[in-house]
Amino acid sequence: MKKQWAWRILFYLIGVNCMALGTTLNSKTGLGLGTVTSTPYAIACWLGMRLSTVVLIFYSLMIGIQFLIKGKRRLWRDLLQLPTSLLFSA
């Protein structure tokens, strides 16, 4: 069972790193943005803020909405997405 969790965590971290790398490359190359970052990018340009800061705020808002939508099915460990989002948006 522990080995299965280790693999899940490893693949999760690889996936999050790939997503963060893709987001950064999309915005830095000027070739356009994906749908995941288009809204935070527009807000960052409008407010004159750093993209990473707006992405963190936007993801936190989405996590909050997810928490509300899940209702009674939510788990407090779902909030662990917040520190992960902080780590990878910085």
N, C-alpha and C positions, 0 to 999 in steps of 0.2 A: 504494500500500500504506500509506503514512504517513497519507494522508487517511482511509482506512478506520479506522485505529487512533485517529485524533483523534476521529472520530464515535463510536466505541465508548466511548472514555473519557468523552466529553461525556455520552452517554446513561447511562452507568454512574453518573456523579456526580449527574446529575439524578435518577435513580432512588433513589439512596441518600439524597439530600436529602429527597425526597418521603416515603420510608419513615421517616426520622428525624422529619420534621414530623408525620406521622400518628401516630407513637408518642407524641410529646410532647403533641399535642392530645388524643389518647385518654386519657392519664393525667391531664392538667391539667383537663379539662372535667368529669371525674367521670361521664362517660356510659358507662363500661365500658372494658374493654381487649380488644384483639385477641388472637388465639391466640399471636402472636409474643411479646407482652410479658406475658402472664398469669402464666407461671411466674416470670420475674424480678420482677414486681410483688409476687407473693405472698411471695417470699423477702425482698424489700426491706422489706415490712411486718413480717414475722416477725423479721428481724434488726435492724430500725431503721436500715437503711442507705439511702443515696440510690439512687433507681431507676437513674440513669445508671451508677453504679458496678457495680450488680448486673448490668445489661444487658451491660456490658463483660466482666465475669467469665463470664457465661453464654455470650455469643457466642464468647469465647476457648475455653471448654470445647468448644463445638460445632465450632469450627474444628479443635481438637486431635483430636476424634473423627473428623471428616472425613478428616484427615490419616492417621489409623491405618487407617480403612476402605479408603482408596484403595490402601494397600499399596505395591507396586512401581510402580503407575501414578501415584503422587503426584509433584508437582513442587514444588521449593522455593519457586517463586514463589507457590504457593498460600498460603504464610505471609504474603504481603502483605496478606491480609485482616485480619491483626491490627492493623497501624497504621491501616488504614482504619476498623476498628471502634473503635479508640481515638479517632480524630479525630471520628467522628460520634456517639459515645456521650457525649463531653464536652460 
